[in-house]
Each structure stands twice: as structure tokens, then as C-alpha cells.
Amino acid sequence: MASPVTTPSSARGLAGGAAQRPSSRAPLKVLAAAVRRPASPSSFESVAPPSPQGARMSVTRVLTLPRLPQLPQLRRTAPGSPREERAQQQQQRQPQQQQQQSGQQRLEASAAAAEAPATQQRPRSLSDALDAASAWWEALPSRHKVLFGSFCSFIICNMDKINLSIAIIPMAQDFGWSPSVSGLVQSSFFWGYILSQLPGGYLSSRYGGRNTLPAGVAMWSAATAAVPLLAGTIPGLCLSRAAVGLGEAIAPSAVTDMAARIVPPHERSTAVSFVFAGLHFGSIAGLLAAPWLIEHAGWPAVFLAFGAAGMVWSAWFEGLMADLKEKDPETAAALSANILALPAAASAAGGGGGQQQQQQPGAAADPHAAPPLTGHIPWRAFLRSRGVRALMYTHFCNSWLHYTMLAWLPTYFVQTLSVDIMHAAQTALLPPLAGIAASAVAGPASDALIARGAPLPLVRKGAQSIAFLVPTACLLAAAAGAEELPPSASVALITAALGVSSFSLAGLYCTHQDLSTKYSSALLGLTNTAGSVPGIVGVAATGLLLDRTGSWGAALFLPAAFFLTTGAAVYALAGSNAPEDYDAPGADAPFAWEAAPARWLRGLRAALPQAPRLPQLPALGRGGGAAAGGAPAGRAVTPAKEE
């Protein structure tokens, strides 16, 4: 291959090109020096004119020159090059990374907030709920607050009444009691209950249920808490349970007194049904809490916990009354000792402090909304009333059903269903639940019928007939099929009987206020005295009959069916719902039979020898009279002044 021919100019160009393209592998300092150092002009200008031999020498010289290192390109990278693309990609990734970091931070913050709801979110929601509940409570009319407090007291009342019917099962096992002894222990509650009915009615009428109710709750709660301390002996246990009954007897009269003072007649059935429904809620609470406490802490814990609940309620109710006195003095005055306002006036006051409605001039005085009490209760006038006597027997029959079932139903379920105490108590929850449903229907339905013009006696007697006759049919069916019926059918019949019996709240328990709002609490005390007898006689008699016959139908169901049937007939035929004036002249005169004991006492005094009379001692009063020796009395104790 022929060698290329190069001229001096071409050699200069080659040299210049070589200088411009140094090796890319040379160090940076060497490359910089090569760029700054110019080529020597003598290197090319001293070359002789071209000749064949010189040409060959110049070509050889040029060709043998060492190649200078190629300089790097210092110009800006052209668009589209790999380096430019990498730079652009890196710039694009930076904001994405920043966004990802900020998003990750937000996710971590939200996760931290979600992981700490107990310290941040829950207190806020709990605070909102408490604020809403407080606003709702403040917006309630005053009479509704009083009724709610009464409702809560009835919950505690039945909790302390039913706790022994659950605790009696392990207590009988621990102490070896027979059914007769268990019945005696459970009936001891009614010893005190029957004794304080009349005093409770009098005290509530004289001093107001607002004062007697918290005192009664505190009394029976303290006695309940004392049961574990006195349970070692039968007399001690019976005494403590009698003290529980002594306090609980005040509650119905006290609540009836407060309702008569501040609830208008067209709200009476609903108010009474609501307050007395607390008994059903108390049964449910007791049947749920007592077995759990017995299982986890033993039967003494039942009485201690329930007693503490009553103490807390007493303190809360006193605070409620103090707040009511400050914000609604008219309703507080109606609940106080010596003021018995008209229902309409009390209603206006209870609705938020409105003005009391004055009685129209010339209007007849309402005998069952009488002036303030004087402290005298016309018991003889009550007993002379045929309607009151019929109401007493009706209350007796109603209590026979409830007290015998309340005392013996858990034991019945344990023996007939062959379940433990926990499941027996859970089964016993069904009748109170049915009673709550019936109460929610009976009261509003009766008030609606009265508002539409239905006669009041017809509404009351219709509700009481439902309350007695439907349970009678259920109990007869349960007694007739005690051996053939499956346990589920017996439970359903008992549940229906006790549930429908709550219609008495719209019949029996409203009649006292129908007869006289002035003496409604005293009337309830009188009829509840008759209603307490089944608690003593019926509960104990059920245990005795069960020991003798071994049949739950003969011991529990048939006696209740008999009393319900006769009670419905007596209330329908002899009961009254018209207002009666017990302050009429001669209404409270002594009975004829009261003269016989007086004659006997006078004859007894005449037959006894007369005791010798003691000499009368001189009066030693201050400031007058004669002292011993004839000196004035004042001088006997005052030293003489020296002259």
C-alpha cells in the first residue's frame, strides 16, 4: 500500500489537528499544559523547499511525530446525550422523592393518631357525649327530673328486695337450710315492710316524699350492707332483712306523694307506669348482677355492692333537690313539707318555673286537691270508704302474685329446668322484660283513652281486669300441665302472667290519686299494709305447701290464680275512682266498736284498788311561787345583798 503524500501545509494542519485532539487518557494537568503551550514556528517554517528527497524526509518526520493527548470536550453537553438524560431524570426524581417523603410523614402522623385514640379521640368524643347529656338533662322539666330520680330509687329498691332470692340458694347450701327455713328467712323482709306502711304514709303526707324517700333509701341500703355480718344466725339475718323492709316501705308512699303534688291528672298513668317500671328494671339488674357477683366474689359481695349503690343514690338525690330549689323554687316549694299545690299549678311550675294557676272565683273546692296538711290523717274515714276497702283487697291479691313469684321463681327454675344458678337467674329475667313492655303500653294507652273522653272508672277497671284475668288463665294452664308441658312452655306461661300483670300500674296504683291527691300517700300506705301480708304469709305458706305436696302447681300457681280471680271481681264491683272528701264532718268519727274497749278500760280502773295519793310538791319554778319555809322562790337561789 502506497504511503500518503503530505505537503508542508498539510503537515501543519495535521500537527494542529493532533494538538487539538490529545489522548483522552492523558492526565488533566498534562492536557492543560498542552493546550497552553504553542507549537514552535521553526518546527515547520525551516523546512526546505520541496524536493523528492526532502519530501520524503518531511513526510517521514511528520509521520513520526508523537501524538499529543486528546483534550476533553469542554463544550456544553448536547441535548439528548445520556448524561443529560441522567441529569434530567435525577431532577425529576427529586420532587417525587420529596412528595413521597411528605406523604410518608402524613401516613405516619395519621397512624400515630389512630394508634392513640384513648388519649386524643376518645376523651374528645366522651366529652361531647357528656356535654350532650348535660344539655338534655338541663332541658328536662323539673317534674320529670323528680320522676327520673324516683325511677332510679325503685331500681335500687327491687335490687335489694330480689338479691336474697338469688343469694338464698348458696346460703341454704352453706348453712344447710330446708325450704321451710328459706321461706322464713325470705319472709322476714315483710315483717318490717308491713310495720312501716302506715308510718311511712303519714310521714310522707306530713313532711313530703322529697324528705322521706332519701331517708328510706339510706336506711334500707345500710341494712342491706349489714346482711353478711348478721347472716351467721337466723335471728340476726331475719332482723337485718326486716330493717331492709322497714326502709323500703317508705318508698311507694313517698313517690306517690311527690307525683300527686307535681304531676297533672292527664299525665298520671304515664308517670306512675314509668316510676313503677323501675321495679322491673331493678329485678333485671339484680338478676344479672347477683349471680355474677356470687360466682366471682361470693354471696356477701351481693349485699355489699347493692348497699353501696343505695348510699350513692341518696347523696345524688339530695344534690338534685338542692339544684331544684335554686333553679325552680315553685316546684321545690310544692315538694316541701307544708305546701300541697294543685296539680295544674304544680305542672306549670314543673315545666320550667311558670306561674301557678289560681283557682277561679266561685269554683267549688276540689276535695281531692285540698289545702295544706295539718298533720292529721283521717284513718277512720279511709276505713269507712267502700272503695278503699276494695282497694285494700285488690292490693293484697296483686302482692300475692308478685311476692310469691319473686321469692320462689329462681328456685323453681333450678329444680324444674335442672340448670345452675346463673342460668336460672337469666331465665328469671324474662318476666321483668315482659313487665317493662306491658308498662310501656298500659300507661300511655290509658292516658290516651282518658284524653279522648273515655270514663275514668271504665279505663281503670278495664286495665285492672286485664292485669288479673289474663295471668289467671296462664297460671291455670301452667298448673294443669305441670307434668306434661315442656319446660319452655311453662316458662312462657309464667312470663306472660307476670308481664301482663303490670297493667295494674294503670289501674290499682293510680286509684289512690284518683280518690284523693291530698291523702294519696297515706292511702297507699294503708293499702300497701294489706299488700304486705302476702309477703309474710304467702312466701312462708308456699314453702310449707312445697314441703307437704312436692308440687309447684299446688304450692305456687293455684293460690295465686284464686286471689287474682277474686281480686278482679272485687275491684270491678266495689272499687271506686271518684274523688272522695275524707275531711267531711263526721267522716273521721270513732267507730262503734271503739266504745267497747273504752268501757272495758273504765271498768278495769274501777275494779282496781285506788293507789294512795302522793303529797304535791311545792313548785320550784323560776321567778315565782313559794319555796320551802315560805320564802320566795327567787330568794332561795339568789344571795341577799349586804347592807
VEXVO-790227 format. One record per residue (C-alpha): x, y, z. Coordinates in steps of 0.1 Angstrom, whole numbers, plus 2048, in hexadecimal, padded with zeros to 3 digits. Example, Ala and Ser with C-alpha at 12.3 -4.5 7.8 and 13.67 -1.06 7.14 Angstrom:
BEGIN
87B7D384E8897F5847
This chain:
BEGIN
80080080080F8227F581783C81080385C80F81487B80281389881A81C8BC8138298D582C8078E582F7F78C48348118BB84D8098DB8607E58D28607EC8AF86C8018BD8887E68D68917CC8BB8907E18A58A57E68C08BE7C18C68C07BA8A18C57CF8958E27CB8738F07AD8709077C285A91E7DC8769277DB8869497C78A694D7E68BB9557F88AE9367DB8B69217D88D992E7FE8DF9287FB8D29057DF8EA8FE7F190890C8149018FB81590D8D68278FA8BB84A9068B184991888F86B90B88685F8E988784D8ED86685990E85787D9038558758E783E8868EA81B8738ED7FB8648CD7F087A8B47DF8768907DB88F8887F68838A480D86089B80786687881287988583085E89E83A84388483685786B84B85D88686583989086682E86C86784686488383B88189982C8758BB8078788BE7FD8928D87E28888F17BF8908E67AE8AC8FA78C8A690976E8B88FA7678D59117488E18FF7268DC90D7178B990A7018B78ED6DC8B28F36D288E8F16F28808FE6F286491870187C9336E689692C6CB87C92F6D986F9506DA89395E6B78999536AB8789626BC8819836AC8A398368A89397C68F8799986978949B36738A39B566587F9B467B8759D16718949E464C88D9DD6518699E8662875A0864688DA1062C873A0863E85AA1F63F874A3A61A87AA37613855A38629851A5761786FA685F5860A6060083EA6C60D84DA8C5EB85FA915D983EA8B5EF82BAA35E7843ABF5C1846AC05BF842AE55D3862AEC5C8878ACF5A886EABE59585BAD9597877AF358A88FAD956D879AD0566871AF5566896AFD54D89DAE1536881AED53888EB115308B1B045138A5AF0505891B0E5098AFB244F78C6B0C4DB8ACB094D88A9B2F4D78CFB334BB8D2B194A48B9B2C4878C7B4048C8C6B654708ACB6B481895B524A2897B6549088EB8547E871B7449F864B664AF865B89491852B96495839B7A4BA833B834B082EBA8498813B9E4B3802B8A4C9800BAA4AA7F7BBE4A37D7BAB4C87CFBA84CA7CDBCE4A97BABCF4B27A0BB64D779BBC04CD782BDB4B876DBC34D9766BB04F1765BCD4DA74EBE14E4731BCB50A731BD450173CBF84EA71FBFC505708BF051F717C07509717C264F46F8C1E4D2709C1E4B26F6C14498707BFD483710C1C4A1722C2C4A9733C0A48573FC0848674CC2C4A6760C2449876FC05477778C1648978BC3148D7A8C194687AEC1B4687AFC414777D2C3F4657DAC1F4427D6C2E44B7E9C4E456809C3C43B80CC22424822C37440837C4745083BC25430847C1542A860C3244E86DC3144D871C0B42C884C0D438899C2B45B8A1C2045B89ABFB46987CBE8486892BDE49388EC0248886BC0A49485ABEA4BA860BEE4B7857C134A7836C0A4C082EBEF4DD835C074CD81FC224C7800C0D4E9803BFC4FB803C1D4E67E5C284EE7D3C075147D8C0C5117CAC2F5027A8C24524796C2152D7A1C4450D793C53507774C3D51875CC554F8759C694D4756C5E4C7772C764E378AC6B4DC784C464B6788C4B4BC7A8C5E4D27B7C434B97AEC2849C7BCC3D4B07DDC3E4B37DCC1848D7D9C164897F5C2F49B80DC1848D801BF8469805C0446E82BC0347682CBDE453826BCE44283FBE545E859BE045D856BBA437857BB9437876BCE450888BB743D87DB9841C88ABA642C8ABBAE43C8B3B8C42D89DB7140C8A8B613EF88FB5E3F388AB3841787EB3D410868B5B40E846B4B42E84BB37441859B5543783DB6C43E823B52460832B4C46A834B7045E812B7A46E803B5B48E809B6E4857EAB834887D5B634A97E4B5A4B47DEB7E4AB7B9B7A4BF7B7B5A4DD7C9B694DC7B2B884D8792B744F579BB5E50D7A9B78506791B95510770B8452F780B7653A78EB9853276CBA954775AB8F565771B9156577FBB454C76BBC9529772BD553478DBEF53F7A3BD251B7A6BC550F7B7BE552E7CEBE852C7DABC45077E0BC45087F2BE5523809BD850E812BB94F281EBD0509835BE3516844BC34F284BBB74E985CBD8505875BD44FC87BBB04D8881BB74E089BBD24F58ADBB94D88ACBA04C18BBBB94D98D7BC24DD8DFB9D4B78DEB984B38F7BB54CA90FBA54BD90DB81498905B8648D911BA846890CBA046B8E7B9A4838E4BB84688F5BCD44E8DDBC14638C0BCD46B8D0BEF45A8C7C1043C8DEC134328E6BEF41B8D0BDA4168E3BBA3FB8DBBA14068C3B864028DDB6A4168F7B7D4318DEB854328D4B614388F8B564538FBB704638DAB664638E4B4247D8FFB48472917B62452923B54439936B68421922B7D3FD920B713E592FB893C391FB903A7932B80391946B97371934BA137E912B963768F5BAC3938EABC23A28CABB63A28B1BD33BD89CBC53D48BABC03D08C8BE33E28E5BF54038DFC064048C2C1F3FF8C8C444108A7C4F3F0894C553E9875C403C486AC3F3CB844C423A783DC4D39984FC2F3AF839C193A281AC2937E825C26382828C0037780ABED38E813BD03AC814BE73A37F2BF63A07E3BD33C27F3BCA3D27E3BE83C77C0BDE3D17C7BBA3F47D1BC63F67B1BDB3EE79BBBD4077AEBA64227AABC041C784BC542577EBA0444794BA045378CBC244F766BBF45C766B9C47977DBA4484768BC1480745BB2484749B8D4AB744B8C4A7724BA148B718B8B4A171CB6C4BF70BB7D4A96ECB864936EAB674AC6F3B4C4CA6E2B5D4E0700B574FA712B6D4F4733B7F502748B624EA739B484CD73AB614D375FB674D5765B414B4753B3C4A4767B584AD787B4349077FB2B47378AB424827ACB4A4897B2B254657AAB1D45A7C1B3946E7DEB2A45D7D9B0943A7D7B194417F6B2E44B809B0F429801AFF412803B1E41A826B2941A83AB083FC826AFC3E782EB1B3F0853B193E7854AF43C5844AFB3BE85DB173C987AB013B086EAE6394870AFF39284CB0C38484AB2F39F848B4939082BB5D38C817B3D3B081CB343BD813B563A87F4B5B3AE7E8B383D47EAB3D3D17D8B5F3BC7BDB503D67B6B353F17B6B513DF79BB653CB785B4D3E677FB32400773B4C3E575DB5C3E174AB3B406747B3640C73AB5A3EF721B573FE713B37420710B474126FEB653FD6E6B5041A6DDB394356DDB5343F6B9B4A4366B8B254426DBB1A4666DFB0F47A6F7B2447B711B09455713B09453717B2E46D733B2D458744B11438742B26448750B4545976CB31437775B22426775B4443F78CB554427A2B3741D7A9B314197AFB5742B7D0B5240A7DEB454037E4B6A419803B673FD813B533E2806B6A3E97FEB8F407816B933F5834B843D6830B9A3E583FBB93EB860BA73C885EB973B885CBB93CD878BC93ED888BBF3EF898BE13F0876BF33FD860BD641D856BE840984EC083F083ABF440D827BE341C820C063FB812C113F57FBBF341A7F1BF24177E6C163FD7CDC094137C5BEC4307BDC0341E7A0C13425788BF544978FBFA448780C1C42C766C1842F75EBF3454759BF1456744C10436731C07445728BE4463718BF544C704C0D4366F8BF04546EFBDC4616DABF843F6C8BFD4356C3BD94556C5BC54406D5BA94486F8B9B4256FAB8D4146F6BAE42D70BBC2433728BAA41B72AB8D3F8721B9A3F8738BB8403755BA23E774EB893CD74DBA43D676FBB23D977FB903B6774B863A6780BA63BA7A0BA53AE7A8B823897A3B8D38C7B9BAC39D7D6B9A3847D5B7D3657D4B9436F7E7BB338C7FDBA7389823BA339D83DB9038885BB98397876BAF38D872BD438E88CBEF39D87CC0E39C89DC2137689FC213678A4C44362883C5537686FC3C392869C5537B863C73384845C89375824C8135A814C973717F7C9F38B80FCAD373817CCB3757F3CD839A7F4CDF395816CF037A807D063907EAD0F3AC802D19395816D2F3887F7D403AC7EAD453B680BD56397809D6D39F7E6D773C27EDD803C97FBDA33D1820DA43F5827DA93FD840DC5403863DB9425871DBD428894DCD42C8AFDB444F8BEDB34528E4DB445A8F4D9347F8FED8F47A912D6F48F931D68482953D7146494AD86453931D9E45C929DC247B916DCB47F900DEA47A914E0A46392DDF9480942DEB47C94EDC748B937DAE4A1951D9E4B2958DBF4BB933DC54D3934DA84DE959DAA4F5964DC64E9981DDB4F99A2DD550E9AFDF25049D0E00
